[in-house]
Amino acid sequence: MATCEHLSQAGDPTATTPKGCAECLADGGRWVHLRRCLDCGHIGCCDSSPSKHATKHFHDTGHPVIQSFEPGEDWRWCFVDSQMG
């Protein structure tokens, strides 16, 4: 499997809303798990959550890599190459 360039170049930005999903907090929604965009620090909810804001953020911005924002987890995912890192 080829190495994903996006994963190898991902940053480590500060979370923009460390208490939860930005959109869910704004509109009173709920989330299951949180994901942090490694381009801008946006916190969005996972695809198991009703609104899937992390994936929507990728589609809106093109920012390719997210990381779990759950305690004890440090995996990363590239939307473009469908690779985990």
Secondary structure, 3 states (H helix, E strand, C coil): CCCCHHHHHCCCCCCCCCCCCHHHHHHCCCCCCEEEECCCCCEEECCCCCCCHHHHHHHHHCCCEEEECCCCCCCEEECCCCEEC
